[in-house]
Amino acid sequence: MQIFLNDRIVPEHEALISVFDHGFLYGDGIYETMRAYDGTVFMLDRHIERLNRSASLIQLTVPSPDIIRDAVYETIRANGLKSVYVRVTVSRGKGPLDLILHSVQSPPLW
């Protein structure tokens, strides 16, 4: 399986995150699950809107809608799939071992 991690497609065995990632340690992240039918993601724009709304509620920076849209379709194509569930996960990333929202964030994991 091919995974879109940060800014590129990687093989599953290379899709690793740090044990210090705040999404892993504290659940400090968001996700959205969607369904593709015949290569088209159902209501993708609505899913991206919901992802952005969730991010704003926890003060999390997410990539632009165009980047997310492109990543979703690139991942579907890289896996040669047409009808599939897709999960977009965004984490605050690796940071200090505390629960304080720091003004300088690590690049989001997604």
N, CA, C and O atoms as a printed pandas DataFrame, in Angstrom:
     atom_number atom_name residue_name chain_id  residue_number  x_coord  y_coord  z_coord
0              1         N          MET        A               1    0.843   -1.181    0.000
1              2        CA          MET        A               1    0.000    0.000    0.000
2              3         C          MET        A               1    0.883    1.238    0.000
3              4         O          MET        A               1    1.936    1.262    0.637
4              5         N          GLN        A               2    0.446    2.262   -0.719
5              6        CA          GLN        A               2    1.140    3.541   -0.784
6              7         C          GLN        A               2    0.412    4.542    0.122
7              8         O          GLN        A               2   -0.818    4.598    0.135
8              9         N          ILE        A               3    1.178    5.321    0.873
9             10        CA          ILE        A               3    0.641    6.257    1.851
10            11         C          ILE        A               3    1.116    7.659    1.495
11            12         O          ILE        A               3    2.277    7.843    1.128
12            13         N          PHE        A               4    0.233    8.650    1.597
13            14        CA          PHE        A               4    0.653   10.038    1.433
14            15         C          PHE        A               4    1.041   10.543    2.814
15            16         O          PHE        A               4    0.187   10.672    3.691
16            17         N          LEU        A               5    2.322   10.830    3.012
17            18        CA          LEU        A               5    2.829   11.279    4.310
18            19         C          LEU        A               5    3.514   12.620    4.138
19            20         O          LEU        A               5    4.498   12.736    3.408
20            21         N          ASN        A               6    2.996   13.624    4.808
21            22        CA          ASN        A               6    3.492   14.999    4.764
22            23         C          ASN        A               6    3.379   15.601    3.371
23            24         O          ASN        A               6    2.449   16.371    3.130
24            25         N          ASP        A               7    4.264   15.295    2.457
25            26        CA          ASP        A               7    4.181   15.943    1.144
26            27         C          ASP        A               7    4.460   15.005   -0.016
27            28         O          ASP        A               7    4.693   15.449   -1.140
28            29         N          ARG        A               8    4.436   13.697    0.259
29            30        CA          ARG        A               8    4.753   12.759   -0.823
30            31         C          ARG        A               8    4.190   11.373   -0.537
31            32         O          ARG        A               8    3.833   11.039    0.593
32            33         N          ILE        A               9    4.125   10.586   -1.596
33            34        CA          ILE        A               9    3.701    9.187   -1.505
34            35         C          ILE        A               9    4.899    8.348   -1.086
35            36         O          ILE        A               9    5.983    8.464   -1.658
36            37         N          VAL        A              10    4.690    7.500   -0.076
37            38        CA          VAL        A              10    5.745    6.591    0.369
38            39         C          VAL        A              10    5.161    5.192    0.519
39            40         O          VAL        A              10    3.960    5.039    0.741
40            41         N          PRO        A              11    6.014    4.164    0.398
41            42        CA          PRO        A              11    5.526    2.809    0.668
42            43         C          PRO        A              11    5.129    2.684    2.136
43            44         O          PRO        A              11    5.655    3.389    2.998
44            45         N          GLU        A              12    4.213    1.794    2.398
45            46        CA          GLU        A              12    3.693    1.605    3.761
46            47         C          GLU        A              12    4.804    1.463    4.805
47            48         O          GLU        A              12    4.702    2.033    5.891
48            49         N          HIS        A              13    5.873    0.702    4.485
49            50        CA          HIS        A              13    6.935    0.469    5.475
50            51         C          HIS        A              13    7.755    1.725    5.774
51            52         O          HIS        A              13    8.521    1.742    6.738
52            53         N          GLU        A              14    7.608    2.773    4.965
53            54        CA          GLU        A              14    8.297    4.040    5.215
54            55         C          GLU        A              14    7.387    5.080    5.867
55            56         O          GLU        A              14    7.848    6.169    6.211
56            57         N          ALA        A              15    6.135    4.770    6.036
57            58        CA          ALA        A              15    5.166    5.716    6.601
58            59         C          ALA        A              15    5.226    5.654    8.124
59            60         O          ALA        A              15    4.375    5.044    8.770
60            61         N          LEU        A              16    6.241    6.293    8.679
61            62        CA          LEU        A              16    6.491    6.244   10.112
62            63         C          LEU        A              16    6.327    7.613   10.745
63            64         O          LEU        A              16    6.616    8.633   10.120
64            65         N          ILE        A              17    5.860    7.632   11.990
65            66        CA          ILE        A              17    5.785    8.879   12.743
66            67         C          ILE        A              17    6.575    8.702   14.033
67            68         O          ILE        A              17    6.791    7.581   14.495
68            69         N          SER        A              18    6.998    9.812   14.604
69            70        CA          SER        A              18    7.761    9.808   15.848
70            71         C          SER        A              18    6.858    9.408   17.018
71            72         O          SER        A              18    5.667    9.717   17.032
72            73         N          VAL        A              19    7.439    8.726   17.983
73            74        CA          VAL        A              19    6.688    8.417   19.206
74            75         C          VAL        A              19    6.427    9.690   20.009
75            76         O          VAL        A              19    5.648    9.673   20.961
76            77         N          PHE        A              20    7.072   10.785   19.632
77            78        CA          PHE        A              20    6.864   12.069   20.299
78            79         C          PHE        A              20    5.865   12.955   19.549
79            80         O          PHE        A              20    5.681   14.118   19.906
80            81         N          ASP        A              21    5.224   12.414   18.518
81            82        CA          ASP        A              21    4.206   13.154   17.786
82            83         C          ASP        A              21    3.007   13.379   18.707
83            84         O          ASP        A              21    2.536   12.449   19.362
84            85         N          HIS        A              22    2.524   14.607   18.750
85            86        CA          HIS        A              22    1.427   14.924   19.670
86            87         C          HIS        A              22    0.122   14.212   19.317
87            88         O          HIS        A              22   -0.719   14.000   20.191
88            89         N          GLY        A              23   -0.055   13.846   18.073
89            90        CA          GLY        A              23   -1.225   13.051   17.711
90            91         C          GLY        A              23   -1.166   11.682   18.353
91            92         O          GLY        A              23   -2.183   11.162   18.811
92            93         N          PHE        A              24    0.017   11.094   18.390
93            94        CA          PHE        A              24    0.228    9.777   18.995
94            95         C          PHE        A              24    0.177    9.868   20.518
95            96         O          PHE        A              24   -0.481    9.055   21.166
96            97         N          LEU        A              25    0.870   10.858   21.093
97            98        CA          LEU        A              25    0.961   10.966   22.556
98            99         C          LEU        A              25   -0.327   11.440   23.215
99           100         O          LEU        A              25   -0.744   10.902   24.241
100          101         N          TYR        A              26   -0.957   12.455   22.617
101          102        CA          TYR        A              26   -2.063   13.124   23.295
102          103         C          TYR        A              26   -3.380   13.107   22.514
103          104         O          TYR        A              26   -4.382   13.652   22.976
104          105         N          GLY        A              27   -3.378   12.488   21.346
105          106        CA          GLY        A              27   -4.583   12.538   20.518
106          107         C          GLY        A              27   -4.812   13.929   19.959
107          108         O          GLY        A              27   -5.944   14.294   19.642
108          109         N          ASP        A              28   -3.741   14.710   19.836
109          110        CA          ASP        A              28   -3.813   16.094   19.400
110          111         C          ASP        A              28   -3.797   16.148   17.873
111          112         O          ASP        A              28   -2.767   16.419   17.256
112          113         N          GLY        A              29   -4.941   15.887   17.290
113          114        CA          GLY        A              29   -5.047   15.882   15.844
114          115         C          GLY        A              29   -6.497   15.700   15.437
115          116         O          GLY        A              29   -7.394   15.618   16.276
116          117         N          ILE        A              30   -6.703   15.640   14.144
117          118        CA          ILE        A              30   -8.042   15.483   13.590
118          119         C          ILE        A              30   -7.979   14.479   12.449
119          120         O          ILE        A              30   -6.906   14.181   11.923
120          121         N          TYR        A              31   -9.138   13.966   12.076
121          122        CA          TYR        A              31   -9.177   13.093   10.907
122          123         C          TYR        A              31  -10.540   13.210   10.239
123          124         O          TYR        A              31  -11.520   13.655   10.836
124          125         N          GLU        A              32  -10.562   12.802    9.001
125          126        CA          GLU        A              32  -11.795   12.771    8.230
126          127         C          GLU        A              32  -11.730   11.527    7.353
127          128         O          GLU        A              32  -10.729   11.289    6.677
128          129         N          THR        A              33  -12.792   10.742    7.365
129          130        CA          THR        A              33  -12.863    9.546    6.548
130          131         C          THR        A              33  -13.902    9.760    5.462
131          132         O          THR        A              33  -14.997   10.259    5.718
132          133         N          MET        A              34  -13.544    9.378    4.255
133          134        CA          MET        A              34  -14.437    9.588    3.109
134          135         C          MET        A              34  -14.445    8.353    2.226
135          136         O          MET        A              34  -13.653    7.433    2.430
136          137         N          ARG        A              35  -15.326    8.331    1.262
137          138        CA          ARG        A              35  -15.494    7.161    0.393
138          139         C          ARG        A              35  -15.378    7.592   -1.057
139          140         O          ARG        A              35  -15.970    8.585   -1.479
140          141         N          ALA        A              36  -14.600    6.819   -1.814
141          142        CA          ALA        A              36  -14.497    7.030   -3.256
142          143         C          ALA        A              36  -15.281    5.934   -3.958
143          144         O          ALA        A              36  -15.207    4.761   -3.593
144          145         N          TYR        A              37  -16.026    6.337   -4.962
145          146        CA          TYR        A              37  -16.780    5.413   -5.816
146          147         C          TYR        A              37  -16.294    5.624   -7.241
147          148         O          TYR        A              37  -16.344    6.736   -7.767
148          149         N          ASP        A              38  -15.832    4.565   -7.851
149          150        CA          ASP        A              38  -15.372    4.629   -9.241
150          151         C          ASP        A              38  -14.372    5.767   -9.452
151          152         O          ASP        A              38  -14.420    6.469  -10.462
152          153         N          GLY        A              39  -13.458    5.938   -8.477
153          154        CA          GLY        A              39  -12.389    6.925   -8.598
154          155         C          GLY        A              39  -12.749    8.344   -8.220
155          156         O          GLY        A              39  -11.906    9.235   -8.330
156          157         N          THR        A              40  -13.979    8.589   -7.776
157          158        CA          THR        A              40  -14.412    9.930   -7.382
158          159         C          THR        A              40  -14.800    9.921   -5.905
159          160         O          THR        A              40  -15.606    9.098   -5.472
160          161         N          VAL        A              41  -14.224   10.834   -5.143
161          162        CA          VAL        A              41  -14.528   10.909   -3.713
162          163         C          VAL        A              41  -15.864   11.619   -3.529
163          164         O          VAL        A              41  -16.064   12.732   -4.016
164          165         N          PHE        A              42  -16.764   10.962   -2.826
165          166        CA          PHE        A              42  -18.101   11.483   -2.571
166          167         C          PHE        A              42  -18.019   12.689   -1.647
167          168         O          PHE        A              42  -17.507   12.588   -0.532
168          169         N          MET        A              43  -18.524   13.831   -2.108
169          170        CA          MET        A              43  -18.611   15.073   -1.329
170          171         C          MET        A              43  -17.263   15.484   -0.739
171          172         O          MET        A              43  -17.189   15.877    0.425
172          173         N          LEU        A              44  -16.214   15.396   -1.524
173          174        CA          LEU        A              44  -14.870   15.709   -1.033
174          175         C          LEU        A              44  -14.781   17.120   -0.472
175          176         O          LEU        A              44  -14.184   17.322    0.585
176          177         N          ASP        A              45  -15.358   18.096   -1.154
177          178        CA          ASP        A              45  -15.282   19.472   -0.655
178          179         C          ASP        A              45  -15.926   19.626    0.715
179          180         O          ASP        A              45  -15.431   20.384    1.548
180          181         N          ARG        A              46  -17.017   18.920    0.956
181          182        CA          ARG        A              46  -17.670   18.977    2.281
182          183         C          ARG        A              46  -16.771   18.345    3.350
183          184         O          ARG        A              46  -16.692   18.836    4.476
184          185         N          HIS        A              47  -16.093   17.249    2.981
185          186        CA          HIS        A              47  -15.169   16.621    3.926
186          187         C          HIS        A              47  -14.017   17.566    4.265
187          188         O          HIS        A              47  -13.615   17.670    5.424
188          189         N          ILE        A              48  -13.496   18.245    3.263
189          190        CA          ILE        A              48  -12.391   19.185    3.499
190          191         C          ILE        A              48  -12.859   20.360    4.351
191          192         O          ILE        A              48  -12.124   20.816    5.226
192          193         N          GLU        A              49  -14.063   20.852    4.108
193          194        CA          GLU        A              49  -14.627   21.924    4.941
194          195         C          GLU        A              49  -14.715   21.474    6.400
195          196         O          GLU        A              49  -14.360   22.226    7.307
196          197         N          ARG        A              50  -15.188   20.248    6.622
197          198        CA          ARG        A              50  -15.324   19.732    7.983
198          199         C          ARG        A              50  -13.945   19.571    8.627
199          200         O          ARG        A              50  -13.778   19.864    9.811
200          201         N          LEU        A              51  -12.967   19.110    7.861
201          202        CA          LEU        A              51  -11.594   18.980    8.360
202          203         C          LEU        A              51  -11.059   20.347    8.794
203          204         O          LEU        A              51  -10.450   20.472    9.856
204          205         N          ASN        A              52  -11.288   21.359    7.972
205          206        CA          ASN        A              52  -10.842   22.717    8.312
206          207         C          ASN        A              52  -11.550   23.262    9.546
207          208         O          ASN        A              52  -10.930   23.925   10.377
208          209         N          ARG        A              53  -12.839   22.985    9.667
209          210        CA          ARG        A              53  -13.593   23.436   10.837
210          211         C          ARG        A              53  -13.057   22.770   12.106
211          212         O          ARG        A              53  -12.883   23.426   13.133
212          213         N          SER        A              54  -12.800   21.479   12.027
213          214        CA          SER        A              54  -12.237   20.769   13.183
214          215         C          SER        A              54  -10.869   21.327   13.548
215          216         O          SER        A              54  -10.562   21.505   14.726
216          217         N          ALA        A              55  -10.041   21.606   12.535
217          218        CA          ALA        A              55   -8.704   22.153   12.779
218          219         C          ALA        A              55   -8.784   23.503   13.481
219          220         O          ALA        A              55   -8.018   23.775   14.406
220          221         N          SER        A              56   -9.703   24.338   13.045
221          222        CA          SER        A              56   -9.809   25.665   13.655
222          223         C          SER        A              56  -10.217   25.572   15.122
223          224         O          SER        A              56   -9.805   26.399   15.935
224          225         N          LEU        A              57  -11.021   24.574   15.460
225          226        CA          LEU        A              57  -11.469   24.422   16.849
226          227         C          LEU        A              57  -10.339   24.063   17.804
227          228         O          LEU        A              57  -10.411   24.375   18.992
228          229         N          ILE        A              58   -9.298   23.411   17.297
229          230        CA          ILE        A              58   -8.168   23.065   18.165
230          231         C          ILE        A              58   -6.904   23.843   17.769
231          232         O          ILE        A              58   -5.796   23.484   18.166
232          233         N          GLN        A              59   -7.085   24.902   16.989
233          234        CA          GLN        A              59   -5.989   25.771   16.567
234          235         C          GLN        A              59   -4.867   24.989   15.889
235          236         O          GLN        A              59   -3.692   25.146   16.219
236          237         N          LEU        A              60   -5.251   24.153   14.946
237          238        CA          LEU        A              60   -4.312   23.313   14.211
238          239         C          LEU        A              60   -4.220   23.814   12.774
239          240         O          LEU        A              60   -5.237   24.100   12.142
240          241         N          THR        A              61   -3.020   23.918   12.274
241          242        CA          THR        A              61   -2.807   24.342   10.895
242          243         C          THR        A              61   -2.927   23.140    9.973
243          244         O          THR        A              61   -2.328   22.095   10.227
244          245         N          VAL        A              62   -3.699   23.284    8.905
245          246        CA          VAL        A              62   -3.840   22.216    7.915
246          247         C          VAL        A              62   -3.433   22.754    6.550
247          248         O          VAL        A              62   -3.484   23.961    6.313
248          249         N          PRO        A              63   -3.030   21.862    5.654
249          250        CA          PRO        A              63   -2.720   22.296    4.293
250          251         C          PRO        A              63   -3.957   22.878    3.605
251          252         O          PRO        A              63   -5.082   22.688    4.067
252          253         N          SER        A              64   -3.741   23.574    2.519
253          254        CA          SER        A              64   -4.839   24.188    1.784
254          255         C          SER        A              64   -5.765   23.110    1.214
255          256         O          SER        A              64   -5.343   21.970    1.018
256          257         N          PRO        A              65   -7.026   23.467    0.949
257          258        CA          PRO        A              65   -7.956   22.498    0.353
258          259         C          PRO        A              65   -7.425   21.889   -0.946
259          260         O          PRO        A              65   -7.616   20.697   -1.189
260          261         N          ASP        A              66   -6.769   22.683   -1.775
261          262        CA          ASP        A              66   -6.224   22.150   -3.033
262          263         C          ASP        A              66   -5.169   21.087   -2.777
263          264         O          ASP        A              66   -5.131   20.070   -3.469
264          265         N          ILE        A              67   -4.313   21.315   -1.789
265          266        CA          ILE        A              67   -3.264   20.338   -1.463
266          267         C          ILE        A              67   -3.893   19.051   -0.944
267          268         O          ILE        A              67   -3.476   17.957   -1.324
268          269         N          ILE        A              68   -4.890   19.177   -0.082
269          270        CA          ILE        A              68   -5.563   17.987    0.443
270          271         C          ILE        A              68   -6.255   17.224   -0.678
271          272         O          ILE        A              68   -6.129   16.004   -0.778
272          273         N          ARG        A              69   -6.983   17.942   -1.517
273          274        CA          ARG        A              69   -7.693   17.319   -2.639
274          275         C          ARG        A              69   -6.710   16.564   -3.542
275          276         O          ARG        A              69   -6.953   15.414   -3.908
276          277         N          ASP        A              70   -5.603   17.218   -3.895
277          278        CA          ASP        A              70   -4.597   16.577   -4.751
278          279         C          ASP        A              70   -3.992   15.347   -4.085
279          280         O          ASP        A              70   -3.774   14.327   -4.740
280          281         N          ALA        A              71   -3.718   15.441   -2.781
281          282        CA          ALA        A              71   -3.122   14.316   -2.051
282          283         C          ALA        A              71   -4.064   13.118   -2.010
283          284         O          ALA        A              71   -3.635   11.974   -2.166
284          285         N          VAL        A              72   -5.336   13.386   -1.802
285          286        CA          VAL        A              72   -6.326   12.300   -1.754
286          287         C          VAL        A              72   -6.358   11.566   -3.090
287          288         O          VAL        A              72   -6.289   10.338   -3.129
288          289         N          TYR        A              73   -6.463   12.312   -4.173
289          290        CA          TYR        A              73   -6.542   11.664   -5.495
290          291         C          TYR        A              73   -5.212   11.023   -5.899
291          292         O          TYR        A              73   -5.199    9.972   -6.539
292          293         N          GLU        A              74   -4.103   11.650   -5.527
293          294        CA          GLU        A              74   -2.800   11.046   -5.832
294          295         C          GLU        A              74   -2.645    9.706   -5.122
295          296         O          GLU        A              74   -2.102    8.758   -5.689
296          297         N          THR        A              75   -3.117    9.628   -3.890
297          298        CA          THR        A              75   -3.025    8.390   -3.115
298          299         C          THR        A              75   -3.916    7.299   -3.703
299          300         O          THR        A              75   -3.511    6.140   -3.793
300          301         N          ILE        A              76   -5.117    7.672   -4.098
301          302        CA          ILE        A              76   -6.020    6.698   -4.732
302          303         C          ILE        A              76   -5.381    6.137   -5.998
303          304         O          ILE        A              76   -5.381    4.925   -6.216
304          305         N          ARG        A              77   -4.839    7.022   -6.828
305          306        CA          ARG        A              77   -4.197    6.577   -8.080
306          307         C          ARG        A              77   -2.958    5.731   -7.806
307          308         O          ARG        A              77   -2.740    4.720   -8.474
308          309         N          ALA        A              78   -2.142    6.135   -6.826
309          310        CA          ALA        A              78   -0.900    5.404   -6.520
310          311         C          ALA        A              78   -1.183    3.970   -6.095
311          312         O          ALA        A              78   -0.349    3.084   -6.284
312          313         N          ASN        A              79   -2.354    3.747   -5.523
313          314        CA          ASN        A              79   -2.729    2.402   -5.086
314          315         C          ASN        A              79   -3.557    1.654   -6.119
315          316         O          ASN        A              79   -3.945    0.508   -5.892
316          317         N          GLY        A              80   -3.830    2.288   -7.246
317          318        CA          GLY        A              80   -4.594    1.637   -8.302
318          319         C          GLY        A              80   -6.007    1.285   -7.886
319          320         O          GLY        A              80   -6.566    0.279   -8.326
320          321         N          LEU        A              81   -6.584    2.126   -7.029
321          322        CA          LEU        A              81   -7.914    1.841   -6.493
322          323         C          LEU        A              81   -8.953    2.765   -7.115
323          324         O          LEU        A              81   -8.626    3.853   -7.588
324          325         N          LYS        A              82  -10.194    2.326   -7.110
325          326        CA          LYS        A              82  -11.297    3.160   -7.606
326          327         C          LYS        A              82  -12.400    3.300   -6.555
327          328         O          LYS        A              82  -12.959    4.382   -6.380
328          329         N          SER        A              83  -12.710    2.215   -5.865
329          330        CA          SER        A              83  -13.734    2.242   -4.819
330          331         C          SER        A              83  -13.052    1.893   -3.507
331          332         O          SER        A              83  -12.641    0.754   -3.285
332          333         N          VAL        A              84  -12.940    2.898   -2.641
333          334        CA          VAL        A              84  -12.104    2.740   -1.450
334          335         C          VAL        A              84  -12.501    3.771   -0.387
335          336         O          VAL        A              84  -13.061    4.822   -0.700
336          337         N          TYR        A              85  -12.202    3.452    0.861
337          338        CA          TYR        A              85  -12.315    4.425    1.939
338          339         C          TYR        A              85  -10.974    5.134    2.055
339          340         O          TYR        A              85   -9.918    4.513    1.937
340          341         N          VAL        A              86  -11.026    6.436    2.287
341          342        CA          VAL        A              86   -9.815    7.245    2.433
342          343         C          VAL        A              86   -9.897    7.958    3.768
343          344         O          VAL        A              86  -10.930    8.528    4.119
344          345         N          ARG        A              87   -8.801    7.922    4.510
345          346        CA          ARG        A              87   -8.745    8.639    5.785
346          347         C          ARG        A              87   -7.643    9.680    5.709
347          348         O          ARG        A              87   -6.496    9.361    5.396
348          349         N          VAL        A              88   -7.994   10.923    5.997
349          350        CA          VAL        A              88   -7.027   12.012    6.077
350          351         C          VAL        A              88   -6.833   12.302    7.561
351          352         O          VAL        A              88   -7.789   12.617    8.270
352          353         N          THR        A              89   -5.599   12.195    8.021
353          354        CA          THR        A              89   -5.266   12.448    9.418
354          355         C          THR        A              89   -4.280   13.604    9.487
355          356         O          THR        A              89   -3.292   13.624    8.754
356          357         N          VAL        A              90   -4.543   14.566   10.363
357          358        CA          VAL        A              90   -3.640   15.694   10.555
358          359         C          VAL        A              90   -3.299   15.757   12.034
359          360         O          VAL        A              90   -4.181   15.772   12.893
360          361         N          SER        A              91   -2.004   15.794   12.314
361          362        CA          SER        A              91   -1.514   15.858   13.685
362          363         C          SER        A              91   -0.738   17.153   13.876
363          364         O          SER        A              91   -0.242   17.732   12.909
364          365         N          ARG        A              92   -0.632   17.605   15.110
365          366        CA          ARG        A              92    0.165   18.797   15.388
366          367         C          ARG        A              92    1.647   18.520   15.156
367          368         O          ARG        A              92    2.435   19.449   14.976
368          369         N          GLY        A              93    2.021   17.258   15.161
369          370        CA          GLY        A              93    3.415   16.900   14.885
370          371         C          GLY        A              93    4.237   16.748   16.153
371          372         O          GLY        A              93    3.719   16.833   17.266
372          373         N          LYS        A              94    5.508   16.525   15.964
373          374        CA          LYS        A              94    6.442   16.339   17.071
374          375         C          LYS        A              94    6.654   17.670   17.770
375          376         O          LYS        A              94    6.824   18.704   17.125
376          377         N          GLY        A              95    6.642   17.632   19.091
377          378        CA          GLY        A              95    6.833   18.863   19.851
378          379         C          GLY        A              95    7.240   18.564   21.271
379          380         O          GLY        A              95    7.466   17.409   21.631
380          381         N          PRO        A              96    7.336   19.611   22.087
381          382        CA          PRO        A              96    7.703   19.429   23.492
382          383         C          PRO        A              96    6.721   18.500   24.200
383          384         O          PRO        A              96    5.563   18.389   23.798
384          385         N          LEU        A              97    7.179   17.850   25.233
385          386        CA          LEU        A              97    6.342   16.898   25.969
386          387         C          LEU        A              97    5.453   17.628   26.973
387          388         O          LEU        A              97    5.592   17.461   28.185
388          389         N          ASP        A              98    4.551   18.430   26.452
389          390        CA          ASP        A              98    3.560   19.104   27.289
390          391         C          ASP        A              98    2.303   19.313   26.453
391          392         O          ASP        A              98    2.285   19.032   25.255
392          393         N          LEU        A              99    1.272   19.801   27.092
393          394        CA          LEU        A              99   -0.004   20.002   26.404
394          395         C          LEU        A              99   -0.254   21.451   26.027
395          396         O          LEU        A              99   -1.364   21.813   25.638
396          397         N          ILE        A             100    0.778   22.286   26.141
397          398        CA          ILE        A             100    0.639   23.701   25.806
398          399         C          ILE        A             100    0.676   23.853   24.287
399          400         O          ILE        A             100    1.525   23.263   23.618
400          401         N          LEU        A             101   -0.250   24.648   23.747
401          402        CA          LEU        A             101   -0.222   24.933   22.311
402          403         C          LEU        A             101    0.905   25.929   22.059
403          404         O          LEU        A             101    0.830   27.081   22.484
404          405         N          HIS        A             102    1.927   25.489   21.379
405          406        CA          HIS        A             102    3.062   26.353   21.094
406          407         C          HIS        A             102    2.810   27.143   19.822
407          408         O          HIS        A             102    2.201   26.638   18.879
408          409         N          SER        A             103    3.283   28.390   19.800
409          410        CA          SER        A             103    3.050   29.237   18.628
410          411         C          SER        A             103    3.799   28.726   17.407
411          412         O          SER        A             103    3.352   28.934   16.279
412          413         N          VAL        A             104    4.916   28.070   17.610
413          414        CA          VAL        A             104    5.649   27.493   16.489
414          415         C          VAL        A             104    5.343   26.008   16.458
415          416         O          VAL        A             104    5.736   25.263   17.356
416          417         N          GLN        A             105    4.647   25.588   15.429
417          418        CA          GLN        A             105    4.239   24.186   15.302
418          419         C          GLN        A             105    5.176   23.463   14.369
419          420         O          GLN        A             105    5.743   24.053   13.450
420          421         N          SER        A             106    5.331   22.187   14.612
421          422        CA          SER        A             106    6.012   21.336   13.656
422          423         C          SER        A             106    5.121   21.206   12.436
423          424         O          SER        A             106    3.911   21.407   12.534
424          425         N          PRO        A             107    5.706   20.868   11.271
425          426        CA          PRO        A             107    4.835   20.649   10.106
426          427         C          PRO        A             107    3.806   19.573   10.429
427          428         O          PRO        A             107    4.143   18.562   11.045
428          429         N          PRO        A             108    2.569   19.775   10.024
429          430        CA          PRO        A             108    1.544   18.778   10.344
430          431         C          PRO        A             108    1.799   17.441    9.645
431          432         O          PRO        A             108    2.290   17.388    8.518
432          433         N          LEU        A             109    1.462   16.405   10.328
433          434        CA          LEU        A             109    1.534   15.059    9.752
434          435         C          LEU        A             109    0.202   14.744    9.141
435          436         O          LEU        A             109   -0.825   14.869    9.808
436          437         N          TRP        A             110    0.185   14.347    7.914
437          438        CA          TRP        A             110   -1.071   13.973    7.268
438          439         C          TRP        A             110   -0.811   13.125    6.075
439          440         O          TRP        A             110   -1.749   12.709    5.396
